Amino acid sequence: MSSSDLEQVIEQNHRALDAFTKGDPEPLKSLYSRSDVSLANPFGPPVRGWDDVASTMERAALNYRDGEATAFERVSAYCTPELAYIVEVERFRSKVGGDDETAQFALRVTTVFRREDGDWRIVHRHADPITSRRPPESVLPQ
């Protein structure tokens, strides 16, 4: 399996994230491993295991509607025959939560892929809204 195969999966992931901002988690869920998978998203603590990851994605998708992915800025990437990762800043436009106004936002994301039965699958995703420098005090509870 070549890195070009991985690039195809990354493009699928980007299209799935576009659907996610419209409230549809299914395309994204289809890219995830069902084995030893974890997710850390901006809406709650990290979860592990397919059932918890799937339900977390479903809940998270309910926070978005009428959205679109607008850009994916690659920061870093690395690929071995069995494991790969990307670090990106993902940019979106969507209605978030109960707000009727469309907002622009960005997420700092690390996605880890593993080759399973000849296909690349997402085994971990960490996303948070930290995309600019912050003061040291920002890590303290408020």
C-alpha positions as CSV (number, residue, x, y, z in Angstrom):
1,M,0.0,0.0,0.0
2,S,1.5,3.3,-1.1
3,S,1.3,6.8,0.4
4,S,-1.0,7.7,-2.6
5,D,-3.5,5.2,-1.2
6,L,-3.3,7.0,2.1
7,E,-3.8,10.3,0.3
8,Q,-7.1,8.9,-1.2
9,V,-8.3,8.0,2.3
10,I,-7.3,11.5,3.6
11,E,-9.4,13.0,0.8
12,Q,-12.3,10.7,1.8
13,N,-11.8,11.9,5.4
14,H,-12.0,15.6,4.2
15,R,-15.3,14.9,2.3
16,A,-16.6,13.0,5.3
17,L,-15.8,16.0,7.6
18,D,-17.7,18.2,5.2
19,A,-20.8,16.0,5.7
20,F,-20.1,16.1,9.4
21,T,-20.6,19.9,9.4
22,K,-24.0,19.3,7.9
23,G,-24.9,17.0,10.8
24,D,-24.1,13.6,9.1
25,P,-21.6,11.4,11.0
26,E,-22.0,8.3,8.8
27,P,-19.4,9.0,6.1
28,L,-16.8,9.7,8.9
29,K,-17.8,6.7,10.9
30,S,-17.2,4.5,7.9
31,L,-13.5,5.4,7.8
32,Y,-12.8,4.3,11.4
33,S,-11.4,1.1,12.6
34,R,-13.7,-1.1,14.7
35,S,-10.7,-2.3,16.7
36,D,-8.7,-0.4,19.4
37,V,-10.0,3.0,18.3
38,S,-10.0,6.3,20.2
39,L,-11.3,9.8,19.8
40,A,-10.7,13.1,21.6
41,N,-13.0,15.8,20.3
42,P,-13.7,19.4,21.5
43,F,-17.0,18.4,23.1
44,G,-15.8,16.1,25.9
45,P,-13.2,13.7,27.3
46,P,-11.4,11.1,25.2
47,V,-13.2,7.9,24.5
48,R,-12.0,4.4,23.5
49,G,-13.7,1.5,21.8
50,W,-15.9,1.5,18.8
51,D,-19.2,1.8,20.6
52,D,-18.1,4.9,22.6
53,V,-16.3,6.4,19.6
54,A,-19.4,6.0,17.3
55,S,-21.8,7.4,19.9
56,T,-19.5,10.3,20.5
57,M,-19.3,11.1,16.8
58,E,-23.1,10.9,16.5
59,R,-23.5,13.4,19.5
60,A,-20.9,15.7,18.1
61,A,-22.5,15.8,14.6
62,L,-25.7,17.0,16.3
63,N,-23.8,20.2,17.1
64,Y,-23.5,21.2,13.5
65,R,-25.8,22.1,10.6
66,D,-25.8,23.8,7.3
67,G,-22.0,23.7,7.2
68,E,-19.1,23.0,5.0
69,A,-15.4,22.3,5.2
70,T,-13.5,25.3,3.7
71,A,-9.8,24.3,4.0
72,F,-7.4,21.7,5.3
73,E,-3.9,23.0,6.0
74,R,-1.4,20.2,6.3
75,V,1.2,20.8,9.1
76,S,2.9,17.4,9.1
77,A,2.5,13.9,7.8
78,Y,4.3,10.6,8.1
79,C,3.6,7.2,6.6
80,T,5.1,3.7,7.1
81,P,3.7,0.6,5.5
82,E,1.4,-0.1,8.5
83,L,0.9,3.2,10.3
84,A,0.5,6.9,9.3
85,Y,-0.5,10.2,10.8
86,I,-1.4,13.7,9.7
87,V,-1.5,17.0,11.6
88,E,-3.8,19.6,10.1
89,V,-5.6,22.7,10.8
90,E,-9.2,22.1,9.6
91,R,-11.3,25.1,8.7
92,F,-15.1,25.1,8.6
93,R,-18.2,27.2,8.3
94,S,-21.3,26.0,10.1
95,K,-24.2,26.7,12.4
96,V,-23.0,25.5,15.8
97,G,-25.2,24.4,18.7
98,G,-28.4,26.4,18.9
99,D,-27.0,29.4,17.0
100,D,-28.8,30.4,13.8
101,E,-25.8,32.3,12.5
102,T,-23.1,30.6,10.5
103,A,-19.8,30.8,12.2
104,Q,-16.2,30.2,10.9
105,F,-14.0,28.1,13.1
106,A,-10.8,26.0,13.0
107,L,-9.6,22.9,14.7
108,R,-6.1,21.6,15.3
109,V,-6.2,17.9,14.5
110,T,-4.0,14.9,14.7
111,T,-5.3,11.8,12.9
112,V,-3.7,8.4,13.1
113,F,-4.3,5.8,10.4
114,R,-3.5,2.0,10.5
115,R,-3.6,-0.4,7.6
116,E,-6.1,-3.2,8.2
117,D,-6.8,-5.9,5.7
118,G,-5.3,-3.8,2.9
119,D,-7.2,-0.6,3.7
120,W,-6.3,2.5,5.7
121,R,-8.5,3.1,8.8
122,I,-8.6,5.9,11.3
123,V,-7.6,4.6,14.7
124,H,-7.3,7.9,16.6
125,R,-8.4,11.5,16.1
126,H,-7.7,14.4,18.5
127,A,-9.3,17.7,17.6
128,D,-9.3,20.9,19.6
129,P,-9.8,24.6,18.9
130,I,-6.3,25.7,19.8
131,T,-4.9,27.2,16.5
132,S,-3.1,30.3,17.9
133,R,-0.7,31.0,20.7
134,R,-2.2,31.2,24.2
135,P,-0.9,32.5,27.5
136,P,0.4,29.9,30.0
137,E,-2.6,30.6,32.3
138,S,-4.9,29.2,29.6
139,V,-4.2,25.7,30.7
140,L,-5.5,26.4,34.2
141,P,-9.2,25.7,35.2
142,Q,-11.4,28.7,35.1
